[in-house]
Amino acid sequence: MKKIVLLLGVIFGLASSSVYAQMAAAVRITPTVEGKLEVSVERDSLWSLMIDHSIVPQLSDGYVLSIENKDAIMPILREVKLKNGTTREELLTQFETQHRFYVSKFKDSSLPKGVKSAQIAVFARERKEGGAEIVWDVIIEGDKDAKELLRQQMEAEVQAYKSGFAKYLKGTTQAVPMMRMQ
């Protein structure tokens, strides 16, 4: 019996040390572009807007003209048309309805020369104070100059989405200010 307990102790000890080693090796990746917008709507309502491609022009303040899913099997090929006349192909690699986020990766054919990879993660999160927030994280890998050009484009796109969401949600507010009659 003592040998079994000792053997189990050694096995669990080795297992926990290897898990610890893997955890220690994890590295937080800092996004190249970050954006956050706090809104007064609930997370589920915000999520419904985020995945509604029919209102993308309004939500992006005209920056993105359309997003079209080209298939229905993960990873989903998406065609994104921008106001400057360019079209970008992305692969929707994660779509987590229960966690209210999605991740899309630029197809290699849509990457500017010198950029090795680019991906966008978009989250809808509840806020402790009430309401929700939408978070954009863009990670770009590549040569310094090429990466900087794409960073500027993605920064402009995120800012356009922040502006568009703010305008759209302000325009759909149901609250009516109280007035005192005299």
WONOR-V781642 format. One record per backbone hydrogen bond with DSSP energy under -0.5 kcal/mol. NH is the residue of the N-H (numbers start at 0). CO is the residue of the C=O. E is the energy in kcal/mol with one decimal. If there is no record, write none. Layout:
# WONOR-V781642
<<NH;CO;E> <NH;CO;E>>
This chain:
# WONOR-V781642
<<4;0;-2.3> <5;1;-2.6> <6;2;-2.7> <7;3;-2.8> <8;4;-2.3> <9;5;-2.2> <10;6;-2.5> <11;7;-2.8> <12;8;-2.1> <13;9;-2.5> <14;10;-2.5> <15;11;-2.4> <16;12;-1.7> <17;13;-1.9> <18;14;-1.8> <19;15;-2.2> <20;16;-2.0> <21;17;-1.9> <22;18;-2.5> <23;19;-2.5> <24;20;-1.1> <25;21;-0.6> <25;22;-1.0> <29;27;-0.6> <30;28;-0.5> <31;137;-2.2> <32;137;-1.9> <34;135;-2.3> <36;133;-2.2> <38;131;-3.1> <45;41;-2.3> <46;42;-2.8> <47;43;-2.0> <48;44;-1.6> <49;45;-2.4> <50;46;-1.7> <51;48;-1.3> <52;50;-1.0> <54;51;-1.2> <55;52;-1.1> <58;54;-2.6> <59;55;-2.1> <60;57;-1.3> <61;56;-3.1> <62;59;-1.9> <64;62;-0.5> <64;80;-2.7> <65;80;-1.4> <67;78;-2.4> <69;76;-3.7> <70;76;-0.7> <74;91;-0.6> <75;91;-1.7> <77;89;-3.0> <78;67;-2.7> <79;77;-0.6> <79;87;-3.2> <80;65;-2.3> <80;78;-0.6> <81;79;-0.5> <81;85;-2.8> <82;62;-2.6> <84;81;-1.8> <87;79;-3.0> <89;77;-2.5> <90;104;-3.0> <91;75;-3.3> <91;89;-0.5> <92;90;-1.0> <92;102;-1.7> <93;102;-1.7> <95;100;-2.9> <96;94;-0.8> <99;95;-1.0> <99;96;-0.5> <100;95;-1.6> <101;121;-2.0> <102;93;-2.3> <103;119;-2.6> <104;90;-2.6> <105;117;-2.9> <106;88;-2.8> <109;106;-1.9> <110;107;-1.2> <114;111;-2.2> <115;113;-0.5> <115;140;-2.2> <116;140;-1.7> <118;138;-2.1> <119;103;-3.1> <120;136;-3.0> <121;101;-2.6> <122;134;-2.6> <123;99;-2.6> <124;122;-0.5> <124;132;-2.9> <126;130;-1.9> <129;126;-1.6> <131;38;-1.9> <132;124;-2.4> <133;36;-2.5> <134;122;-2.4> <135;34;-2.7> <136;120;-2.6> <137;32;-2.8> <138;118;-2.4> <140;116;-2.8> <142;113;-3.2> <146;142;-3.0> <147;143;-2.1> <148;144;-1.9> <149;145;-2.1> <150;146;-2.5> <151;147;-2.1> <152;148;-1.9> <153;149;-2.8> <154;150;-2.6> <155;151;-2.1> <156;152;-2.1> <157;153;-2.7> <158;154;-2.5> <159;155;-2.2> <160;156;-2.3> <161;157;-2.6> <162;158;-2.5> <163;159;-2.9> <164;58;-0.7> <164;160;-3.0> <165;161;-2.1> <166;162;-2.5> <167;163;-2.8> <168;164;-2.8> <169;165;-1.9> <170;166;-2.1> <171;167;-0.8> <172;169;-0.9> <180;178;-0.5>>
